[in-house]
């Protein structure tokens, strides 16, 4: 059935018995909890390692295990919903996430915690795609913008407040409470879902005994996405392809995913509907969502790291610097949802990409003397761009798809954002390390003994050290250490600037792709010709 015919189908007049906004708030509750959990554990890793008598490197599997299982379930959520029913699948995911959170908090050792995090990631992986599909079915196209704005508040702001909240809980209570706080939220979500949500009549639940399960496709999806996530999470720490472990997993990931594309494209009953990418607006929306995750999580990692390592901020101060940006997104998303009912998504996307790119280029003017206000305003400008991207991308993605494809589409959209975030984090951490070494080498060329400016700085610094009681030999050593530290800081600062340049250029290059999308009318529906 064509997309055009699908919109004329009388079943599309179905509307839920409950007020759609109550449904939107109910499903957003669990999604906020899940997205928050992807970042809240980051700052608690040293405490987890100490509490479970584990090494720092071993404790990072607490994060990796969650990301791996989460990535595997995301693209499978549409297929699982068609077998279990979307409401049952969603409630099962919330229940699994909540129960595994409880056992994470009780974990007596690292192995148990990692196993529970795998279960938690599997439960969390189905929440975001299910919520997006529920919102797309619950609201007519003209109101989807506002609905996705509510969803966007959860997805975009949760990663920003996660580290700050996690640090506060860990400092004032114990790391176990970063998992226990999920329990009341999960219970409330299950109760609301069971009362409020129903599957639309055009979602025909398939009987498992009559369903052909593509075990080959399922196995290679799990293998490909799982190994890819491990590579992205561990690559920089193990020096990428210098490690046989990373090299082997990269080869497995590439071969597995290539096989998945070949196999699923030809399959009569695929677990991942890759044919959705024939619709070019959906394909471009996935690319833009990938880049949004790339820029969002890449910059969200860079900014606190920059403030803490070079500006001397505490974790709490860096969190406070990011917080106004989160509030800005919360305030703007409803406005963006309203504007979508007046303007076509492509114009909001162009504006959002331009502002986001401008904000990243503005960050290239940072130096080691910037004040707190400058960092806050830079993040707020970036937040404006992000607010004008998330909702229009989601609205455009569903505009030309039949509604019975909403489940499969939402899984692929969320996978694109999550993989984009993982690639963004890996990219900026690798570039930060490599470009620091390059700039350190370049700056060191000016530190020869024949440089009169250098000698003058050393003599002046040594003189100051002698005034504070150091001997002549100690003063000279301290002066050289001071110069070395200054050069190291400058090299690191330049590498941050390089990262901001590259992120800004990558986002700027996305603007032409917006005009490859099909024209849609305000509200995200199809344009009438």
C-alpha positions as CSV (number, residue, x, y, z in Angstrom):
1,X,0.0,0.0,0.0
2,X,1.4,3.4,-0.9
3,X,2.0,6.1,1.7
4,X,-0.6,8.3,0.0
5,X,-3.2,5.6,0.2
6,X,-2.4,4.8,3.7
7,X,-3.3,8.3,4.8
8,X,-6.8,7.9,3.3
9,X,-7.4,4.6,5.1
10,X,-10.4,5.0,7.5
11,X,-8.6,3.3,10.3
12,X,-6.4,6.4,10.5
13,X,-9.4,8.2,12.0
14,X,-8.8,6.1,15.2
15,X,-8.1,8.1,18.3
16,X,-7.4,6.9,21.8
17,X,-10.1,7.1,24.4
18,X,-7.9,9.0,26.8
19,X,-6.7,12.6,26.3
20,X,-3.6,12.3,24.1
21,X,-1.5,14.7,26.3
22,X,-2.0,12.5,29.3
23,X,-0.7,9.5,27.3
24,X,2.3,11.6,26.1
25,X,3.2,12.5,29.7
26,X,2.8,8.9,30.9
27,X,5.1,7.4,28.3
28,X,7.6,10.2,28.6
29,X,8.1,9.4,32.2
30,X,9.8,6.0,31.6
31,X,11.8,7.3,28.6
32,X,13.2,10.1,30.8
33,X,14.2,7.6,33.4
34,X,15.9,5.4,30.7
35,X,17.8,8.2,29.0
36,X,18.9,9.6,32.3
37,X,20.4,6.2,33.2
38,X,22.7,6.2,30.2
39,X,24.7,9.1,31.6
40,X,24.0,9.1,35.4
41,X,26.4,6.2,36.1
42,X,29.4,7.9,34.4
43,X,30.5,10.0,37.4
44,X,29.9,7.1,39.8
45,X,32.4,4.7,38.2
46,X,35.2,5.4,40.7
47,X,32.8,4.8,43.6
48,X,31.4,1.6,41.9
49,X,35.0,0.3,41.3
50,X,36.0,1.1,45.0
51,X,32.8,-0.4,46.4
52,X,33.0,-3.6,44.4
53,X,36.8,-4.0,44.7
54,X,37.3,-3.7,40.9
55,X,39.8,-1.9,38.8
56,X,39.0,1.4,37.0
57,X,39.2,-0.2,33.6
58,X,37.1,-3.2,34.6
59,X,34.4,-0.8,35.9
60,X,33.9,0.8,32.5
61,X,32.1,-2.4,31.4
62,X,29.2,-1.1,33.6
63,X,28.7,1.5,30.9
64,X,29.7,-0.6,27.9
65,X,27.4,-3.6,28.8
66,X,24.4,-1.3,29.0
67,X,25.1,0.4,25.7
68,X,25.7,-2.9,23.9
69,X,22.4,-4.5,24.9
70,X,20.6,-1.2,24.3
71,X,21.9,-0.9,20.8
72,X,20.9,-4.5,19.9
73,X,17.2,-4.1,21.1
74,X,16.6,-0.7,19.5
75,X,16.2,-1.9,15.9
76,X,14.4,-5.0,16.9
77,X,11.7,-3.1,18.9
78,X,9.3,-2.8,15.9
79,X,9.5,-6.5,15.1
80,X,9.0,-7.5,18.8
81,X,6.0,-5.1,19.1
82,X,4.4,-6.8,16.1
83,X,4.6,-10.2,18.0
84,X,3.8,-9.1,21.5
85,X,1.6,-6.1,20.8
86,X,3.1,-2.7,21.4
87,X,1.4,-2.1,24.8
88,X,2.6,-5.4,26.1
89,X,6.1,-4.9,24.7
90,X,6.3,-1.4,26.2
91,X,5.1,-2.6,29.7
92,X,7.5,-5.6,29.5
93,X,10.4,-3.2,28.8
94,X,9.5,-0.9,31.7
95,X,9.2,-3.9,34.0
96,X,12.5,-5.4,32.9
97,X,14.2,-2.0,33.3
98,X,12.8,-1.5,36.8
99,X,13.5,-5.0,38.1
100,X,17.0,-5.0,36.7
101,X,17.6,-1.5,38.3
102,X,16.7,-3.0,41.7
103,X,19.2,-5.8,41.2
104,X,21.9,-3.4,40.0
105,X,21.5,-1.6,43.3
106,X,21.9,-4.8,45.2
107,X,24.8,-6.2,43.1
108,X,27.4,-7.8,45.5
109,X,30.2,-7.9,42.8
110,X,31.1,-6.4,39.4
111,X,30.1,-9.5,37.4
112,X,26.6,-9.4,38.8
113,X,26.3,-5.7,38.2
114,X,27.4,-6.1,34.6
115,X,24.9,-8.9,34.0
116,X,22.1,-6.7,35.5
117,X,23.2,-3.8,33.4
118,X,22.8,-6.0,30.3
119,X,19.2,-6.7,31.3
120,X,18.6,-3.1,32.1
121,X,19.9,-2.0,28.7
122,X,17.7,-4.6,27.0
123,X,14.7,-3.2,28.8
124,X,15.6,0.4,28.1
125,X,16.3,-0.3,24.4
126,X,12.6,-0.7,23.7
127,X,11.3,2.3,25.6
128,X,12.2,5.2,23.3
129,X,11.1,3.5,20.0
130,X,7.8,2.4,21.6
131,X,7.1,5.9,22.9
132,X,7.8,7.6,19.5
133,X,5.5,5.1,17.8
134,X,2.8,5.6,20.4
135,X,3.0,9.4,20.0
136,X,3.0,9.2,16.2
137,X,-0.2,7.1,16.3
138,X,-1.9,9.0,19.2
139,X,-1.6,12.5,17.6
140,X,-2.6,13.6,14.1
141,X,0.2,15.0,11.9
142,X,-0.7,18.6,12.7
143,X,-0.2,18.0,16.4
144,X,2.8,15.7,16.3
145,X,5.2,18.6,16.6
146,X,4.0,19.5,20.1
147,X,3.9,15.8,21.1
148,X,7.5,15.2,20.0
149,X,8.4,18.4,21.9
150,X,7.3,16.7,25.2
151,X,9.4,13.6,24.2
152,X,12.3,15.8,23.2
153,X,12.4,17.4,26.7
154,X,13.2,14.0,28.1
155,X,15.7,12.9,25.5
156,X,17.7,16.1,25.1
157,X,17.8,17.3,28.7
158,X,18.3,14.0,30.5
159,X,21.9,13.5,29.3
160,X,22.7,17.0,30.4
161,X,21.5,16.7,34.0
162,X,22.5,13.0,34.4
163,X,26.1,13.5,35.4
164,X,25.2,16.4,37.8
165,X,22.5,14.3,39.5
166,X,24.6,11.2,39.6
167,X,27.5,13.1,41.2
168,X,25.1,14.6,43.8
169,X,23.5,11.2,44.7
170,X,26.9,9.6,44.9
171,X,28.4,12.3,47.1
172,X,25.5,12.5,49.5
173,X,24.3,8.9,49.6
174,X,25.8,5.9,47.8
175,X,26.2,4.9,44.2
176,X,23.5,2.2,44.6
177,X,20.9,4.9,44.8
178,X,21.5,5.9,41.2
179,X,19.7,2.6,40.4
180,X,17.2,2.5,43.2
181,X,15.7,5.9,42.1
182,X,14.3,4.1,39.0
183,X,12.1,1.8,41.0
184,X,9.2,4.2,42.0
185,X,9.3,5.8,38.5
186,X,9.1,2.4,36.9
187,X,6.2,1.2,39.0
188,X,4.2,4.5,38.3
189,X,4.9,4.1,34.6
190,X,3.6,0.5,34.5
191,X,0.4,1.5,36.4
192,X,-0.2,4.5,34.0
193,X,0.5,2.5,30.9
194,X,-1.8,-0.3,31.9
195,X,-4.7,2.1,32.4
196,X,-4.1,4.7,29.6
197,X,-2.6,3.1,26.6
198,X,-4.2,0.8,23.9
199,X,-2.9,-0.5,20.6
200,X,-4.6,1.0,17.5
201,X,-6.9,-1.3,15.5
202,X,-4.6,-1.4,12.5
203,X,-1.8,-3.0,14.6
204,X,-2.5,-6.7,14.1
205,X,-0.6,-8.7,16.6
206,X,1.1,-11.7,14.9
207,X,0.9,-15.1,16.6
208,X,4.3,-16.3,17.5
209,X,3.6,-19.9,16.3
210,X,2.6,-18.5,12.9
211,X,5.6,-16.1,12.7
212,X,8.8,-17.0,10.8
213,X,11.6,-16.0,13.1
214,X,14.6,-14.9,11.2
215,X,17.2,-16.4,13.5
216,X,20.1,-15.7,11.1
217,X,19.2,-12.0,10.8
218,X,18.6,-11.8,14.6
219,X,22.0,-13.3,15.4
220,X,24.0,-11.1,13.0
221,X,22.2,-8.0,14.1
222,X,23.1,-8.7,17.7
223,X,26.7,-9.7,16.8
224,X,27.2,-6.6,14.5
225,X,25.7,-3.9,16.7
226,X,27.2,-5.5,19.9
227,X,30.7,-5.6,18.6
228,X,30.4,-2.1,17.0
229,X,29.3,-0.6,20.4
230,X,32.3,-2.3,22.1
231,X,34.7,-0.9,19.5
232,X,33.2,2.7,19.9
233,X,33.3,2.5,23.6
234,X,36.7,0.9,24.1
235,X,38.6,2.0,21.0
236,X,40.3,5.2,22.3
237,X,41.2,3.6,25.6
238,X,42.9,0.7,23.8
239,X,44.5,2.9,21.1
240,X,42.2,1.7,18.4
241,X,43.7,-0.6,15.8
242,X,47.0,-1.0,17.7
243,X,44.9,-3.4,19.8
244,X,44.2,-6.8,18.4
245,X,41.0,-6.9,20.5
246,X,39.7,-3.8,18.8
247,X,40.9,-4.8,15.4
248,X,39.2,-8.2,15.6
249,X,35.9,-6.7,16.9
250,X,36.0,-4.1,14.1
251,X,36.3,-6.8,11.4
252,X,33.5,-8.8,13.0
253,X,31.2,-5.7,13.3
254,X,31.8,-4.6,9.6
255,X,31.3,-8.1,8.2
256,X,28.3,-8.8,10.3
257,X,26.5,-5.5,9.5
258,X,27.2,-5.9,5.8
259,X,25.7,-9.3,5.9
260,X,22.7,-7.9,7.8
261,X,22.1,-5.3,5.1
262,X,22.3,-8.0,2.4
263,X,20.2,-10.6,4.3
264,X,17.5,-8.3,5.6
265,X,17.0,-6.5,2.3
266,X,16.2,-9.8,0.6
267,X,14.2,-11.4,3.5
268,X,10.4,-11.7,3.1
269,X,9.9,-11.3,6.9
270,X,12.8,-9.1,8.1
271,X,13.3,-8.2,11.7
272,X,14.6,-4.8,10.6
273,X,12.7,-3.2,7.7
274,X,15.6,-1.6,5.7
275,X,13.2,-1.0,2.8
276,X,12.0,2.1,4.8
277,X,15.2,3.8,3.6
278,X,13.7,3.8,0.1
279,X,11.7,6.8,1.3
280,X,14.3,9.5,1.0
281,X,12.9,11.8,3.6
282,X,13.1,9.0,6.2
283,X,16.7,8.2,5.2
284,X,17.8,11.9,5.4
285,X,16.0,12.2,8.8
286,X,18.0,9.3,10.0
287,X,21.2,10.9,8.8
288,X,20.3,14.2,10.6
289,X,19.4,12.3,13.8
290,X,22.8,10.6,13.6
291,X,24.5,13.9,13.4
292,X,22.4,15.4,16.1
293,X,23.5,12.6,18.5
294,X,27.1,13.1,17.2
295,X,27.1,16.8,18.0
296,X,25.0,16.6,21.2
297,X,26.9,13.9,23.1
298,X,30.3,14.9,21.6
299,X,30.0,18.5,22.8
300,X,28.3,17.4,26.1
301,X,31.5,15.4,26.8
302,X,33.9,18.2,25.6
303,X,32.5,21.1,27.5
304,X,32.6,19.7,31.1
305,X,36.0,18.2,30.4
306,X,37.3,21.5,29.2
307,X,35.9,23.4,32.2
308,X,37.3,20.9,34.7
309,X,40.7,20.2,33.2
310,X,41.7,23.6,31.9
311,X,39.5,26.1,33.8
312,X,39.7,24.4,37.1
313,X,35.9,24.0,37.7
314,X,34.6,21.4,40.0
315,X,32.1,18.8,38.6
316,X,29.3,20.7,40.3
317,X,30.3,24.0,38.7
318,X,30.6,22.5,35.2
319,X,27.2,21.0,35.7
320,X,25.8,24.4,36.7
321,X,27.3,25.9,33.5
322,X,25.4,23.3,31.3
323,X,22.2,23.6,33.2
324,X,20.8,26.9,31.6
325,X,21.2,25.2,28.2
326,X,19.0,22.4,29.4
327,X,16.3,24.8,30.7
328,X,16.6,26.7,27.4
329,X,15.8,23.5,25.4
330,X,12.8,22.8,27.8
331,X,11.4,26.3,27.1
332,X,12.0,26.3,23.4
333,X,10.7,22.8,22.5
334,X,7.0,23.7,23.0
335,X,7.6,26.8,20.8
336,X,9.2,24.6,18.1
337,X,6.2,22.3,18.3
338,X,3.9,25.2,17.8
339,X,5.9,26.6,14.9
340,X,5.7,23.2,13.2
341,X,2.0,23.7,12.9
342,X,2.7,27.0,11.0
343,X,5.8,26.2,9.0
344,X,7.2,23.2,7.1
345,X,9.8,21.2,9.0
346,X,12.6,21.9,6.5
347,X,12.8,25.6,7.4
348,X,13.1,24.9,11.1
349,X,15.8,22.3,10.3
350,X,17.8,24.8,8.3
351,X,17.6,27.4,11.1
352,X,18.5,24.8,13.8
353,X,21.5,23.5,11.8
354,X,22.8,27.0,11.2
355,X,22.5,28.1,14.8
356,X,24.1,24.8,16.1
357,X,27.0,25.2,13.6
358,X,27.4,28.9,14.6
359,X,27.5,27.9,18.3
360,X,30.3,25.4,17.7
361,X,32.2,27.9,15.6
362,X,31.7,30.4,18.5
363,X,33.4,27.9,20.8
364,X,36.5,28.1,18.7
365,X,37.1,31.6,20.3
366,X,37.5,30.0,23.7
367,X,40.7,30.6,25.6
368,X,42.1,29.8,29.0
369,X,40.8,33.1,30.5
370,X,37.1,32.8,29.6
371,X,34.7,33.4,32.5
372,X,31.7,31.4,33.7
373,X,29.2,33.6,31.9
374,X,30.9,33.0,28.5
375,X,30.6,29.2,28.8
376,X,27.0,29.5,29.9
377,X,26.0,31.7,27.0
378,X,27.9,29.4,24.5
379,X,25.9,26.4,25.8
380,X,22.6,28.3,25.6
381,X,23.3,29.3,22.0
382,X,24.0,25.6,21.2
383,X,20.8,24.6,23.0
384,X,18.8,26.9,20.7
385,X,20.1,25.1,17.7
386,X,19.4,21.6,19.2
387,X,15.8,22.6,20.2
388,X,15.1,23.5,16.5
389,X,16.4,20.1,15.3
390,X,15.1,17.3,17.4
391,X,11.3,17.8,16.9
392,X,11.4,18.7,13.2
393,X,13.6,15.7,12.4
394,X,11.2,13.3,14.1
395,X,8.2,15.0,12.5
396,X,9.7,14.9,9.0
397,X,10.7,11.2,9.4
398,X,7.1,10.0,9.8
399,X,5.5,12.4,7.3
400,X,5.6,10.0,4.3
401,X,5.4,6.6,6.0
402,X,2.3,4.4,6.4
403,X,1.3,4.4,10.0
404,X,1.7,0.7,10.3
405,X,5.5,1.3,9.8
406,X,5.7,3.6,12.8
407,X,7.2,1.0,15.1
408,X,9.9,-0.1,12.7
409,X,10.7,3.5,11.9
410,X,11.1,4.6,15.5
411,X,13.5,1.8,16.2
412,X,15.8,2.9,13.4
413,X,15.6,6.6,14.3
414,X,16.6,5.9,17.9
415,X,19.4,3.6,16.8
416,X,20.7,6.4,14.5
417,X,20.8,8.8,17.4
418,X,22.4,6.4,19.8
419,X,25.1,5.2,17.4
420,X,25.7,8.9,16.4
421,X,26.3,9.7,20.1
422,X,28.7,6.8,20.5
423,X,30.6,7.8,17.3
424,X,30.6,11.4,18.5
425,X,32.1,10.5,21.9
426,X,34.7,8.3,20.3
427,X,35.6,10.9,17.7
428,X,36.1,13.8,20.1
429,X,38.1,11.8,22.6
430,X,40.4,10.4,19.9
431,X,40.8,13.8,18.3
432,X,41.5,15.5,21.6
433,X,44.3,13.1,22.3
434,X,45.8,13.1,18.8
435,X,45.6,16.8,18.2
436,X,47.1,17.6,21.6
437,X,50.2,15.6,20.7
438,X,50.4,17.4,17.3
439,X,50.1,20.9,18.9
440,X,52.6,19.9,21.7
441,X,55.1,19.0,19.0
442,X,54.6,22.2,17.1
443,X,54.8,24.4,20.2
444,X,57.9,22.6,21.5
445,X,59.8,23.7,18.4
446,X,59.9,27.2,19.9
447,X,61.4,26.0,23.2
448,X,65.0,25.8,22.0
449,X,67.8,27.1,24.2
450,X,68.5,29.8,21.6
451,X,65.1,31.4,22.0
452,X,65.7,34.7,23.9
453,X,62.0,35.1,24.9
454,X,62.1,31.6,26.5
455,X,65.2,32.4,28.4
456,X,63.7,35.6,29.7
457,X,60.6,33.7,30.9
458,X,62.7,31.1,32.6
459,X,64.8,33.7,34.4
460,X,61.8,35.7,35.4
461,X,60.0,32.6,36.8
462,X,63.1,31.4,38.5
463,X,63.5,34.8,40.2
464,X,60.0,34.6,41.5
465,X,60.6,31.1,42.9
466,X,63.8,32.3,44.7
467,X,61.8,35.1,46.3
468,X,59.5,32.4,47.7
469,X,62.4,30.5,49.4
470,X,63.6,28.1,46.6
471,X,67.3,27.5,46.1
472,X,68.8,28.5,42.7
473,X,68.7,24.9,41.4
474,X,65.2,24.3,42.6
475,X,64.0,27.6,41.2
476,X,65.4,26.7,37.8
477,X,63.7,23.3,37.8
478,X,60.4,24.8,38.9
479,X,60.6,27.4,36.2
480,X,61.1,24.7,33.5
481,X,58.1,22.8,35.0
482,X,56.0,25.9,34.9
483,X,56.9,26.5,31.2
484,X,56.2,22.8,30.4
485,X,52.8,23.0,32.1
486,X,51.9,26.2,30.2
487,X,52.8,24.6,26.9
488,X,50.8,21.5,27.7
489,X,47.7,23.6,28.6
490,X,48.0,25.6,25.4
491,X,48.4,22.5,23.3
492,X,45.3,21.0,25.0
493,X,43.3,24.2,24.5
494,X,44.2,24.2,20.7
495,X,43.0,20.6,20.5
496,X,39.6,21.6,22.0
497,X,39.4,24.4,19.4
498,X,40.1,21.8,16.6
499,X,37.3,19.6,17.9
500,X,34.8,22.5,17.9
501,X,35.9,23.4,14.3
502,X,35.3,19.9,13.1
503,X,32.0,19.5,14.8
504,X,30.8,22.9,13.4
505,X,31.9,22.0,9.8
506,X,30.2,18.6,10.1
507,X,26.9,20.2,11.1
508,X,27.1,22.9,8.5
509,X,27.5,20.3,5.8
510,X,24.1,18.9,6.7
511,X,22.2,22.0,5.6
512,X,22.1,21.0,1.9
513,X,20.7,17.6,2.7
514,X,17.5,19.2,4.2
515,X,16.6,20.4,0.7
516,X,16.7,16.8,-0.6
517,X,13.7,16.0,1.6
518,X,10.2,15.9,0.1
519,X,8.2,19.0,0.7
520,X,5.7,18.7,3.4
521,X,3.0,21.0,4.6
522,X,3.0,22.7,8.1
523,X,2.3,20.1,10.8
524,X,4.4,17.5,9.2
525,X,1.9,16.0,6.9
526,X,2.3,15.4,3.1
527,X,2.2,18.4,0.8
528,X,-0.9,18.5,-1.3
529,X,-0.1,19.1,-5.0
